[in-house]
């Protein structure tokens, strides 16, 4: 049954404007009653009576049956979303940080109050990965879900490797285009893809894992020597989150830069595009490709969720039913490239084997195998100026 939705929307920034641009071109069974905004004096493209700074004007309005949350404050977003769900309103959100940090609680609220929270727009922009994990792969044994989950960092890396731009120049371009924030730490530090990875892990493996327990190292320490090394070896560098089942009992989750060869499926995923590879026991490997940044791509995912609510759709979190068979683990070795400035770091990280070392006054690196647990324990020592670490295929 196609139910009419009356929307209250929190936020009218890049995604909010993008969503409105798409909605106004469609003849949908929905109406926008009110936008809640933070800055009332900012010039808007819509009539002033549509806007308010009072959250209660939406949350306490019985005519509004659907809340769309598109703000950048994770704490405020959680308050909005939890209140809306508890009051009987369904919710669509694109706030990956809020969802990743509170997912188990939000799932419990949905079950208790019979409401639905959808968040396709929170993970990989226009790529419908959450719905596919929920529906297409609901009975599949998934070997891994990995890829490029952050359009901002991928744009920067593409400009560096394809146009020889300096890191700072590429970052400024990404900021000017609205792909990266004024403070880009969430993107280039690997936090944004980590939040998305935690959400993906829930739908792929039935696990609730706190983002604080997941290793993330970004591209913000990338240096000229690392770029030169990659080019000489015919690699590109991509920021890659990985979820992988390792022994029928454990799942590993981590976000690291990765040296990608031309044969790799992610090698030609460029600019603000994302690419998600799903490897399954029966369906084998499938690849999802689409824009991961920008108002219209993310807005299209948000609208897809809104449209699904018209028909009473909700996530069933099917993988959680048998989740007791799997546990999150960090006891797993990977092969890494490490540029370092202090020999003691090699001993500190506890390499189990080293296949290559290079010494020069201005540049030292080592390639070898290291346990994820050791990287996580020594993250502060690794994620600092003078150090760059990346996964590399043996």
N, C-alpha and C positions, 0 to 999 in steps of 0.2 A: 504493500500500500504506500502510495506517495503522499506523505504527510507534509503540510506546509510548515516551513520553518520561519520563525521570526528571530532575527539575529541581533545580538549585542556584541560589538567588536571592540576589543581592547587593543589599542595601538593603530596608528595611521602613518606608519613609516614606510620603508621601502616595500615590505611584504604586504602591509595593509593597503597601500595604494595599488600595488600590483593585483591584489585580490579584487579590489573594487573595479579596476579596469577590466578584468575578465568577467566579473558578474554582470556588469552593465551591458555586455555584448550578448548575454544569454537570456533566454526566456525560461527562467527557472521558477519553481514553486517556493519562492522564499522572498523575504523582505528584510532590509536592514533598518532597524528602528533607531539605533544609537551607537555612536563611537565614543569610547572613553579614551581621553588623551591626557598627556602630562603637561603640555605647554599650550595654554589657551590662547596666547597672543600670537602664535605662529600662523602665518597665512595659509589657509586651506582652499582646496579646489571645490569644496562642497558647501552647501548652506550651513551657517553657523548653528542653527537649531538642531542639527544632527549630532553636534559634539557636546561633550560634558567632561568635567574632571572628576565627577562623583561616581565611583565604582558602584555604589548602592543603587544608582539610577538604572543600572542593568541587572545587578544581582538580585534586587528586590522587586523587579518588575515581573508580574505574573504573566504578562503577554509574551515576554521573551523566553522562548523555550530552548534556545541554542546560543552558547557563548563561544566566541572565537577569540583565542588569546594569542596576541602577536607582539608582546612587549619584550624588552631585552633584560628586564630585572627578574632573575630566577626566583628570588624569595617572594616578591610581590606576585609573580605568576602562579606560584604554588598556592598562595592564599586565595587568589581569584579562582583557580581551577578547582581546588578542593571545596570551596564554598559553593560554587556553581553545581558541582556534582551532588553535593549533599542536599541542595535545595530542589533537586529533581530536574535540573537542566543538563542536557548533553553538551559536551565540550569538544572543540577542535583546537589543538595547540601546535605551535611550531617551535616550542622552547625546549631544545634538546638538553640543555643543562638542567633545567628544572625536572624534566621527565626522568633523565638518567639518575638523578640524585634521590628521587622520591617514587620510583616506579612501583615498588612493591606496595607502598602505602596507597598509591593511586589505584592500583588493581583491587585492593581490598575495599576501598571506598566504592568503586563501581559495583562490586559484588553485593555490598551491603545495601546500597541505595538503588540498585537497578538502573543505573545510568551508564552512559557510554562516553569514553574518552578516546578520540582518534588523533593520530599524530604523524601521519605520513610525511607532512611537510618538514618535520624535525630531522629527517634522515635523508641525505642525498638529494635534496631539491626535488626535481621533477621525476626521479626514478621511483617507481612504486615497489620498493623492496620490502617494506613491512607487510603490505597486503599479500605479496607473493609468499613470504615466509609463513604467514598465517594460513593461507588457503592452498596454494599450489604445493608447498613443501610440508604440509601439515603431517603427513605420514612418512616423510622421507628421512633417511639417515644422512645427515649432512657431515661431510668430511671437513669443509671449511667455508667461511664467508670472508672475503677479503677484497681489497680494492683501493680506490681513491674516493674518500668520503668528504673531502674539503675542497671546494672550488677555489677558495682564496689562495691557499698554499700552492695548489696545482697551477694556478695562473702565474704566480711568481716564479715557480720552477720552470715553467714553459718559456717564459720570457728570458730567463737566464740561459737555458740550454739551446733555445732556437734562435734567439736574437742577440745573444752575448751581452745582455744587460747586466749591470751590477745588481746585487741583491737589493740595495737601498732604493735604486731606481725602479726596479720591478715592483717592490712593495708600495712605493708611492703611486704607481700606476693603478695597482689593485685598489688602493684607498680612494683614488680619484674616481674610479668607476663604481664605487660602492660595494666592491667584492670583499674588502677588508675594512675593519673598523679603525678609528683613529688610534686606539690601543689594539694592535693586532695580535696580542699574546695568545688569545683563545685559539686563533687559527694557526699561526706559525709555530706556536709552542706545542701543538698537537693535542690541546685540550678539547677542542671542538670535535675532531674525529674520535677521541676517546669517549665522549658522551654518546656519540652516535653508535659506537661499537658496543657500549653497555646495553643500549636499547636493542640492537640487533641480536646480541647474545641471548636476551630474554626470549625473543621470538624464534630464534634458530635452535636454541638448546634448552630452553626452560629454566634459565638461571637468572637470579637477581644478584648482580655483582656491583658493589659500590665502586664508582669511578675512582675513588681514592686508592683502591687496591689494584688498579690497572696501570701498568707501565706506559707512560707516554713521553716521548722525546721528539721534539719538532725539528724544524729546519732553520731556526733562528741563529744557530751557531755555525751554519754552513759557511765555509771560507773558500777563498780563491784556490787554495791547494786541493781541496776536496773536489771542486769543479774540474780542475785540471786532471786530477786522477781519473775521474769518471769519463772524461772525454778521451783520454789516452787509452782507456780500456773499452771504449765504445759503449759506455753506459749512459743512461739518464738517471737522475735521482727523483724519486717520487716519495711522498709521505703516505705510508700504507698502514692502515689498521688491519689486524688479523685476528680472526676467531677460528680456532681449529680444534677438532677432537683428536686426541693423540693416542688413546689406548682403550677405547670403549668405556672408560670410567672418568676421564678428565678432559677439560676444555681449557686451552690457553688463550689469553687475550692480551694483546699489546699493540702499541702504536710506535712505529719507528720509521725514519727515512729508509728507503730501500734503493739499492743500485739495481737498475732494471736493464736487461739486455734487449736488443731489438726483437728477439723472438717472443718476448713476454707480452701477454695480452694487454698490459697496461702501458706499454711503451709509447703508443700513439694516442693516449688519452691526454689531451692538451687543454691549456687555458682554463676556463672556469668549469669545464666538464668533469663529471664524476664517472667512475666505472666500477661496477660491483660484480665480482666473480663468485658464483656459488657452485661448489663441487659437492655432488651428492652420490650416494651409493648406486642409485638406479637411474636417475636422470642424467648422470655424468656432469659435465661442466656447462653452465649457462652464464651468459654475460649480459649485464644490464648497463646501458650507456645513456647519459643525458646530462643536461645542465644542472650543476649543483649549487649555483649561486645566482642571485638576481631576484628581483621582485616578482616577475612574471612566472619563471619556472617554479619557485616556491609557492607562489600564489595559486598556481594550477594544482599543486598537490593538496593545498588547503581546501580548495574548492571541491576536489574529488572526495575528500572526507566529508565535507558539508553535504554533498549530493548523496553520499552513502547513508548519512543519518536520516535522510528523507524516507529511506526504506528500512529503518530500524537496525542498521548494521552495527555490530560491536565486535571487538576482538575477543576471541574465546580463550586465548593463551593456552592453546592445546598442548604445546610441548611441556608445559609445567606439570601436566598430569603424571608423566613418567620421569620427572626431573630428578627423582632420588637416585637414578642410575648414573647421573653425571655430577661432577664437582669441579669448581674452578681450581686451577693449579698453575703454578709458575715454575715448577721443576722440569724444565725442558731446555735443551741446548739449541742455540741457533748460531749460524756463522755470521760474523760481523767484520766490518772494516772500522778501525778506530784510529783517528788522528789524535795524538796525545802530546803533552808537553812535559810529562814527569814519568820516569821509569817506574816509580812506585805504584802508579795506577795499574800497571799490567798485573803486578802481584795482588793488588787489592781486589781486582775484578776476578781473579782466579780462572784464567784461560785454561781449558782442559787440553787444548792443542793449538799450535800456531803454525800456519802454513806459509806465511810470508811476512817479512819485516823489512822496513826501509828506514834508514837514518840519514838525515841531512840537518844542517844547522837550523834551517828555517822550517823543516817539515819532517815529522816522524809519524809513521803509521805501522799498524800491525793488522794482519788478517788471521782470524782464528775462531775457535768455537768457545762459547761462553754460555753459562746458564742464565736464564731469564731472572731467576731469583737473585743472583749476584748483581745484575744490573739494577734491579728494583731496590735492593738494599743500599746500593752505592749511587743512587740516582743523583744526589747533590754533587758528588764528585765528577760524574759524567756529564751532567747537563749544565755546563758552565763555559765561559769564554776560554778558548784555547783547546777545547775538546770537541770532536764531532764523531758521532757513532751512527752507523747505518748497517742494516742487514744486507748481506751479499750472498748470492747463490754460490755454493762451493764449486 
